């Protein structure tokens, strides 16, 4: 039985002329593809009733294209309506898109431009599509940090009561031109979260391309000027990427398109998503030491666990101290300084494993508010203490400071 929950059930009205043209192109493509063993029976061609699934049929072709269930009888019934003289053929968006993709078109508009030559026929179909456009819910510009360390913009059209979405990502080129990449998405909502799964046309086949998860709150998403969430996808180099995603709403399609074609992204967007990306190297590791370029330094990383007391010396008769611990099981940082908590904490092994870097943002009773600390990792292999290092940061008065540190560890 057909699983309609996965399918876009938006109805598109075709004029008889346009549907006849599209159906003829589908049949021509089918004949070209299976010329060596072309079936004659209608049931075999469309794939329903007493047909042989091992022989050519449209149902099988479409299922390979969409990686989803296809009802061959549904397609045949639409063809029969046309043959009976119906002036209007209603077909779900899912099946109309299957037919369009099968003959090499991204959407119905590109099909109309290329194959419907009579202006009156084209205009009539466009009018019907325009009537359907009343179900569109909004226009957004999406932003994420992607390839070549640049912010990527995407034109986003949402329709059918937040059930479907069309994406068009814009990649600006150095010569002032731009390239477009098109995707179609299906939206589902769970409480206050929007899930968007997308597909794209590749080698004449709709393939899975990525997923977005956005926070919408417990209200109509149309009332939100911004939506923030995460994405997972493949980039243009076919690498797996993930990161932060921001949607910005526009009042009209024209405004959204105009903003997408501007090379520069707004500063309030860039500061939120710059470098907010995870990128897979496209290499399968053969051992734990090949997971990333940092993997060989895992023995040094293990030695970071312990209890620290750091003394900052940054001016004559001016110093400060900070105490914290790194748990050996979870590597969670916990303050041991009364009245001081860590708002943000990062630590890493850099410079080919030779330097330890601590990065802290502090709150509460501390002379230091933000601090970057560096010391040589070979100190971790010695039993002597304290270690010498350097730091730079900002004190509780907002002054920029730097100097030396003494690091005691137990």
C-alpha positions as CSV (number, residue, x, y, z in Angstrom):
1,X,0.0,0.0,0.0
2,X,1.3,3.5,-0.9
3,X,2.9,5.3,2.0
4,X,1.4,8.8,1.5
5,X,2.9,10.2,4.6
6,X,6.2,10.6,2.8
7,X,4.7,12.2,-0.2
8,X,3.8,15.8,-1.0
9,X,0.1,15.7,-1.6
10,X,-0.2,19.2,-2.9
11,X,-2.4,19.1,-6.0
12,X,-1.2,20.7,-9.2
13,X,-3.7,21.4,-12.0
14,X,-2.4,20.8,-15.5
15,X,-4.1,22.0,-18.6
16,X,-4.8,19.1,-21.0
17,X,-2.2,20.6,-23.5
18,X,0.6,20.7,-20.9
19,X,-0.1,17.3,-19.4
20,X,-0.4,15.8,-22.8
21,X,3.0,17.2,-23.8
22,X,4.6,16.1,-20.5
23,X,3.1,12.5,-20.8
24,X,4.4,12.2,-24.4
25,X,7.9,13.2,-23.2
26,X,7.7,10.6,-20.4
27,X,6.7,7.9,-22.9
28,X,9.4,9.0,-25.3
29,X,12.1,8.8,-22.6
30,X,10.8,5.4,-21.5
31,X,11.1,4.1,-25.1
32,X,14.6,5.5,-25.5
33,X,15.6,3.9,-22.2
34,X,14.1,0.5,-23.0
35,X,14.2,0.3,-26.7
36,X,15.6,-3.3,-26.6
37,X,12.7,-4.7,-24.6
38,X,9.8,-2.3,-25.0
39,X,6.6,-3.7,-23.5
40,X,3.3,-3.4,-25.3
41,X,0.7,-3.9,-22.6
42,X,-0.4,-0.8,-20.7
43,X,-0.3,-2.5,-17.3
44,X,3.3,-3.6,-18.0
45,X,4.3,-0.1,-19.1
46,X,3.0,1.7,-16.0
47,X,3.6,-1.2,-13.6
48,X,0.3,-2.2,-12.1
49,X,-2.1,-5.2,-12.1
50,X,-0.6,-8.5,-13.4
51,X,2.7,-7.0,-14.6
52,X,6.2,-8.5,-14.5
53,X,8.4,-6.4,-12.2
54,X,11.5,-7.9,-13.8
55,X,10.6,-6.3,-17.2
56,X,10.8,-2.6,-18.0
57,X,8.0,-0.4,-16.4
58,X,7.6,3.2,-15.4
59,X,6.9,2.3,-11.8
60,X,10.3,0.8,-11.5
61,X,12.0,3.7,-13.2
62,X,10.3,6.2,-11.0
63,X,11.1,4.3,-7.8
64,X,14.8,4.1,-8.7
65,X,14.6,7.9,-9.3
66,X,12.9,8.8,-6.1
67,X,14.0,5.9,-3.8
68,X,10.3,5.8,-2.7
69,X,7.1,4.0,-3.5
70,X,5.3,4.8,-6.8
71,X,1.7,3.8,-7.7
72,X,1.8,2.9,-11.4
73,X,-2.0,2.7,-11.5
74,X,-2.3,6.3,-10.3
75,X,-0.2,7.5,-13.3
76,X,-2.2,5.4,-15.7
77,X,-5.5,6.8,-14.4
78,X,-4.3,10.3,-15.1
79,X,-3.4,9.3,-18.7
80,X,-6.9,7.8,-19.0
81,X,-8.5,11.1,-17.9
82,X,-6.6,12.9,-20.7
83,X,-7.7,10.3,-23.3
84,X,-11.3,10.8,-22.1
85,X,-11.1,14.5,-23.0
86,X,-10.7,16.0,-19.6
87,X,-9.6,19.7,-19.9
88,X,-8.0,19.6,-16.4
89,X,-5.7,17.0,-14.9
90,X,-5.1,17.2,-11.2
91,X,-2.0,15.4,-10.0
92,X,-0.1,15.5,-6.7
93,X,3.2,17.5,-6.6
94,X,5.0,14.2,-5.8
95,X,4.0,12.5,-9.1
96,X,4.2,15.6,-11.2
97,X,7.8,16.2,-10.0
98,X,8.6,12.5,-10.7
99,X,7.5,13.0,-14.3
100,X,9.3,16.3,-14.7
101,X,12.6,14.9,-13.3
102,X,12.3,11.8,-15.4
103,X,12.5,13.9,-18.6
104,X,15.2,16.2,-17.2
105,X,13.4,19.2,-15.8
106,X,14.0,20.7,-12.3
107,X,10.4,22.1,-12.0
108,X,7.3,22.8,-14.0
109,X,8.5,26.3,-14.9
110,X,11.5,25.1,-16.7
111,X,9.3,22.6,-18.5
112,X,6.9,25.3,-19.6
113,X,9.7,27.6,-20.9
114,X,11.3,24.8,-23.0
115,X,8.4,22.8,-24.3
116,X,5.2,24.8,-24.3
117,X,5.6,27.1,-27.3
118,X,2.1,28.5,-27.7
119,X,1.9,31.6,-25.5
120,X,-1.8,31.2,-24.7
121,X,-1.3,27.6,-23.5
122,X,1.7,28.7,-21.4
123,X,-0.1,31.6,-19.9
124,X,-3.2,29.5,-19.0
125,X,-1.0,27.0,-17.2
126,X,0.9,29.8,-15.4
127,X,-2.5,31.3,-14.3
128,X,-3.5,28.0,-12.8
129,X,-0.1,27.7,-11.0
130,X,-0.5,31.3,-9.7
131,X,-3.8,30.4,-8.2
132,X,-2.0,27.6,-6.3
133,X,0.5,30.1,-5.1
134,X,-2.0,31.4,-2.6
135,X,-0.9,28.5,-0.4
136,X,2.7,29.8,-0.1
137,X,3.6,30.6,3.4
138,X,6.8,32.6,3.2
139,X,10.1,33.6,1.7
140,X,13.3,33.3,3.6
141,X,17.0,33.7,3.0
142,X,19.0,31.0,4.6
143,X,22.6,31.4,5.7
144,X,25.2,28.9,6.6
145,X,29.0,28.8,6.6
146,X,30.1,26.5,3.8
147,X,32.7,25.8,1.2
148,X,35.8,28.0,0.8
149,X,35.2,29.6,4.2
150,X,32.4,31.8,3.0
151,X,28.8,32.4,4.0
152,X,26.4,30.6,1.6
153,X,23.0,32.1,0.9
154,X,19.9,30.1,-0.1
155,X,16.6,31.3,-1.6
156,X,13.9,29.5,0.4
157,X,10.2,29.3,-0.7
158,X,7.9,27.7,1.8
159,X,4.4,26.6,0.8
160,X,1.5,24.2,1.4
161,X,1.0,25.3,5.0
162,X,4.6,24.6,6.0
163,X,4.7,21.1,4.5
164,X,7.0,21.8,1.5
165,X,10.0,23.9,0.6
166,X,12.2,24.7,-2.4
167,X,15.8,25.8,-1.9
168,X,18.1,27.5,-4.4
169,X,21.6,28.0,-3.1
170,X,23.6,30.8,-4.6
171,X,27.4,30.4,-5.0
172,X,29.0,33.7,-6.0
173,X,32.0,33.5,-8.3
174,X,35.1,35.8,-8.3
175,X,34.1,37.2,-11.8
176,X,30.8,38.5,-10.5
177,X,28.6,35.6,-11.8
178,X,27.0,33.0,-9.6
179,X,26.0,29.3,-9.8
180,X,22.7,27.8,-8.5
181,X,22.0,24.5,-6.8
182,X,18.4,23.4,-6.4
183,X,16.8,21.3,-3.8
184,X,13.2,20.2,-2.8
185,X,12.2,19.6,0.8
186,X,9.5,18.1,2.9
187,X,8.7,19.7,6.3
188,X,7.4,18.0,9.4
189,X,6.7,19.6,12.7
190,X,7.1,18.1,16.2
191,X,6.0,20.4,19.0
192,X,8.3,23.5,18.5
193,X,10.8,22.0,16.1
194,X,10.7,22.0,12.3
195,X,12.4,19.1,10.4
196,X,13.2,19.6,6.8
197,X,14.5,16.7,4.6
198,X,15.7,17.6,1.1
199,X,16.3,15.9,-2.2
200,X,18.1,17.0,-5.3
201,X,18.3,15.9,-8.9
202,X,21.5,14.1,-9.7
203,X,22.1,12.0,-12.9
204,X,18.4,12.3,-13.7
205,X,17.5,10.8,-10.2
206,X,16.1,12.4,-7.1
207,X,18.6,11.6,-4.2
208,X,18.7,12.5,-0.5
209,X,20.7,15.6,0.0
210,X,20.5,16.8,3.6
211,X,18.4,17.7,6.6
212,X,17.7,20.9,8.6
213,X,16.3,21.2,12.1
214,X,15.0,24.6,13.1
215,X,13.4,26.0,16.3
216,X,10.0,27.6,15.6
217,X,8.6,28.0,19.1
218,X,5.0,27.2,20.0
219,X,3.5,29.7,17.5
220,X,2.9,30.1,13.8
221,X,6.4,30.0,12.1
222,X,5.2,32.8,9.8
223,X,5.3,35.2,12.7
224,X,9.0,34.7,13.2
225,X,11.4,37.1,11.4
226,X,14.2,34.7,12.1
227,X,14.5,30.9,12.5
228,X,17.7,29.4,13.9
229,X,18.9,25.8,13.9
230,X,21.3,23.3,12.4
231,X,21.9,21.6,9.0
232,X,23.6,18.5,7.8
233,X,24.3,18.1,4.1
234,X,26.8,17.4,1.3
235,X,28.8,20.3,0.0
236,X,29.6,20.9,-3.7
237,X,32.8,18.8,-3.2
238,X,30.6,15.9,-1.9
239,X,32.0,16.2,1.6
240,X,29.7,15.7,4.6
241,X,29.2,19.0,6.5
242,X,27.1,20.3,9.4
243,X,26.7,23.6,11.2
244,X,24.6,26.5,12.3
245,X,21.7,27.7,10.1
246,X,19.8,30.9,10.2
247,X,16.6,31.8,8.2
248,X,15.8,35.5,7.7
249,X,12.2,36.3,6.5
250,X,11.4,38.6,3.6
251,X,8.1,40.2,2.7
252,X,8.2,39.2,-1.0
253,X,9.9,36.8,-3.3
254,X,11.5,39.7,-5.2
255,X,13.1,41.2,-2.1
256,X,14.4,37.8,-1.1
257,X,15.9,37.1,-4.5
258,X,17.5,40.6,-4.6
259,X,19.2,40.1,-1.2
260,X,20.4,36.6,-2.2
261,X,22.3,38.0,-5.2
262,X,24.2,40.5,-3.2
263,X,27.7,39.2,-2.5
264,X,28.0,40.4,1.1
265,X,26.0,38.9,3.9
266,X,24.9,41.2,6.8
267,X,27.3,41.5,9.7
268,X,24.7,40.4,12.2
269,X,24.6,37.1,10.3
270,X,28.3,36.7,9.7
271,X,29.3,37.1,13.4
272,X,26.9,34.4,14.4
273,X,27.8,31.7,11.9
274,X,31.4,32.4,10.8
275,X,33.5,29.2,11.3
276,X,30.4,27.4,12.7
277,X,30.9,24.3,10.5
278,X,32.0,20.7,10.9
279,X,33.5,19.2,7.8
280,X,34.3,15.5,7.1
281,X,37.6,15.0,5.4
282,X,36.2,12.3,3.1
283,X,38.6,9.7,4.4
284,X,37.8,6.5,6.3
285,X,40.3,6.1,9.2
286,X,42.0,2.7,9.5
287,X,42.9,3.4,13.2
288,X,42.1,5.7,16.1
289,X,45.2,7.7,15.2
290,X,43.7,8.6,11.8
291,X,40.4,10.1,12.9
292,X,41.9,13.6,12.6
293,X,45.2,15.5,12.5
294,X,45.0,15.8,16.3
295,X,44.6,12.0,16.9
296,X,48.4,11.3,17.4
297,X,48.4,13.7,20.4
298,X,45.9,11.7,22.4
299,X,48.5,10.6,25.0
300,X,49.2,14.3,25.7
301,X,45.5,15.0,25.9
302,X,45.1,12.4,28.6
303,X,47.7,14.1,30.7
304,X,45.6,17.3,30.8
305,X,43.3,15.9,33.5
306,X,44.1,17.1,36.9
307,X,43.8,20.1,39.4
308,X,45.3,23.4,38.3
309,X,46.3,26.6,40.0
310,X,47.3,29.4,37.7
311,X,48.9,32.7,38.7
312,X,48.9,35.6,36.2
313,X,51.7,38.1,36.4
314,X,50.8,41.1,34.1
315,X,52.1,44.3,35.7
316,X,54.2,45.6,38.6
317,X,52.5,44.4,41.8
318,X,49.5,43.2,39.7
319,X,48.6,39.5,39.6
320,X,45.6,37.2,39.7
321,X,44.9,33.6,40.3
322,X,42.6,31.0,38.9
323,X,41.9,27.4,40.1
324,X,40.1,24.7,38.2
325,X,40.0,21.0,37.6
326,X,39.7,18.8,34.5
327,X,37.9,15.6,35.2
328,X,39.9,12.5,34.0
329,X,36.7,10.7,33.0
330,X,34.6,13.3,31.2
331,X,37.2,16.1,30.8
332,X,34.7,18.5,32.1
333,X,36.2,21.7,33.6
334,X,35.0,22.8,37.0
335,X,36.1,26.0,38.9
336,X,37.8,25.6,42.2
337,X,37.9,29.4,42.8
338,X,35.2,30.6,45.1
339,X,32.6,32.7,43.3
340,X,34.0,32.1,39.8
341,X,32.4,30.0,37.1
342,X,33.3,29.1,33.6
343,X,30.9,30.5,31.0
344,X,32.9,29.0,28.1
345,X,36.0,26.8,28.2
346,X,38.1,25.3,25.5
347,X,41.4,23.4,25.5
348,X,43.4,21.9,22.7
349,X,46.8,20.6,21.7
350,X,48.3,22.7,18.9
351,X,51.6,23.2,17.0
352,X,52.1,19.5,16.1
353,X,51.4,18.6,19.8
354,X,54.1,20.9,21.3
355,X,51.8,23.5,22.8
356,X,48.7,23.4,25.1
357,X,46.1,26.2,24.6
358,X,43.5,27.1,27.2
359,X,40.7,29.5,26.3
360,X,38.4,30.7,29.1
361,X,35.5,33.1,29.5
362,X,34.8,33.6,33.2
363,X,32.0,35.0,35.3
364,X,31.7,36.0,38.9
365,X,34.5,36.9,41.4
366,X,37.5,36.8,39.2
367,X,40.0,39.5,38.1
368,X,40.1,37.7,34.7
369,X,37.1,37.8,32.4
370,X,38.6,36.4,29.2
371,X,42.0,34.7,28.9
372,X,44.1,32.7,26.4
373,X,46.8,30.6,28.0
374,X,49.7,28.9,26.2
375,X,52.4,26.6,27.6
376,X,54.7,23.9,26.3
377,X,53.2,20.4,26.4
378,X,56.5,18.7,27.5
379,X,55.8,20.1,31.0
380,X,53.0,17.5,31.3
381,X,55.6,14.8,31.1
382,X,57.6,16.2,34.0
383,X,56.8,15.9,37.7
384,X,58.2,19.3,38.5
385,X,55.9,22.2,39.1
386,X,55.0,25.0,38.4
387,X,55.2,25.3,34.6
388,X,56.0,28.6,32.8
389,X,53.6,30.0,30.2
390,X,52.2,33.1,28.7
391,X,48.7,34.6,28.5
392,X,46.7,37.4,27.0
393,X,43.2,38.5,27.9
394,X,40.9,41.0,29.6
395,X,40.6,41.9,33.3
396,X,37.4,42.6,35.2
397,X,37.6,46.3,34.3
398,X,37.8,45.6,30.6
399,X,41.5,46.4,30.2
400,X,43.5,44.4,27.8
401,X,46.4,42.6,29.6
402,X,49.1,40.1,28.9
403,X,52.1,38.6,30.6
404,X,53.5,35.4,32.1
405,X,51.8,32.6,34.0
406,X,52.9,30.1,36.5
407,X,50.9,26.8,36.3
408,X,50.8,24.3,39.2
409,X,49.2,21.0,38.5
410,X,48.4,18.0,40.7
